[in-house]
Amino acid sequence: MTRTFLYFFIPILTCCEAFIPKHSFHSPTRKQLQPKSKSSIHTSSKSESQSSSSLSGWLDNFLPAPIESSNDDSKRRTDFPEQYPASYELSDITLESDARSTASKEIKIIRPLLKHTMLESRALQIVYDAELHGWDPRSFHERVDGKGAAVVIATYLEQGDTSGAGSGSGSCKVRVVGGYNPKGWSSNGGARPSVAAFLFYQKKNIDNDSSSVSGTFQKLQKCGGGGLACANDDPNYGISFGPDALVVPFTKLQTQEHELRRQRFASSKLGPYFERGPENLSSLFENEGGGVQLESLKVLTGVYNAGEDIPYSGAVMDMTSG
């Protein structure tokens, strides 16, 4: 039995030896057992380093470069502001065109709130004025679609005024609310997500004649990711920051006598899609039962040169993150 096994196994070993380097079967010589010199160690280390560097370079090209410092993060935020949640900081940028603009009153309020946005250092213009162009979805979309990032600014009379919408009379002060929609509108239907969207409101204890926006207006960040920042981009619908955070649908009623008031109606519920803020508000219209009749509503967008690319002027991916 043993002899049969040897006759079978020895030829296999012989075949294997033909494919294995001869030095693999020899014991190390005395010279090979001697410690390596410093120069040989250096050469070996250099070779290993080159091999590692080559592999590292391949990985560096395959993976995105890490952010190395706060300065890099600040630059990225400047270059790609819409990838970050809205900043609570106020911008100190002022443009010469702001004072000459027909929207100078609105820009004075809006400009400081646009810190870390695409519109922070861009000239602004009013593209839609509900009082001038009409309180209806068609007029709204004809003037805002394809204009890119936009700011909505609206006014209402605080509770206690009974003079009716649009009158401007009464003893109560006019209050300001609004929102920033980084993706704008395009009438393509669906939602337009953005984690950078925000709402803003005028604090109740601040008068309109305040000389500074600081401490006057409070920004409210998008919460729960960027999904449904602009919840409805339908051409037959108006404004919807989230499904319920600030909604101005321009809805018409069948009875003509109530149509005007209904078209001016705005509602707000904070918490699910936009934060409640430091005052823990349940609505932008906290003291008005969550809904009001607007006095005015305007939309401002950036001013672009002919042929200049307008970010997000067309369709965007309808997804649950920004």
HUHUCOR-V46009 format. One record per run of one state. SS is the DSSP state (2 for helix, 1 for strand, 0 for the rest). FROM is the first residue (numbers start at 1). TO is the last residue. If there is no record, write none. Layout:
<<SS & FROM & TO> <SS & FROM & TO>>
This chain:
<<0 & 1 & 1> <2 & 2 & 19> <0 & 20 & 21> <2 & 22 & 25> <0 & 26 & 29> <2 & 30 & 33> <0 & 34 & 37> <2 & 38 & 62> <0 & 63 & 69> <2 & 70 & 79> <0 & 80 & 80> <2 & 81 & 83> <0 & 84 & 95> <2 & 96 & 100> <0 & 101 & 103> <2 & 104 & 114> <0 & 115 & 123> <1 & 124 & 129> <2 & 130 & 133> <0 & 134 & 136> <2 & 137 & 144> <1 & 145 & 145> <0 & 146 & 149> <1 & 150 & 157> <0 & 158 & 173> <1 & 174 & 181> <0 & 182 & 184> <1 & 185 & 185> <0 & 186 & 191> <1 & 192 & 192> <0 & 193 & 197> <1 & 198 & 202> <0 & 203 & 216> <1 & 217 & 222> <0 & 223 & 229> <1 & 230 & 230> <0 & 231 & 238> <1 & 239 & 241> <0 & 242 & 245> <1 & 246 & 248> <0 & 249 & 255> <2 & 256 & 263> <0 & 264 & 264> <1 & 265 & 267> <0 & 268 & 273> <1 & 274 & 274> <0 & 275 & 285> <2 & 286 & 288> <0 & 289 & 290> <1 & 291 & 302> <0 & 303 & 322>>
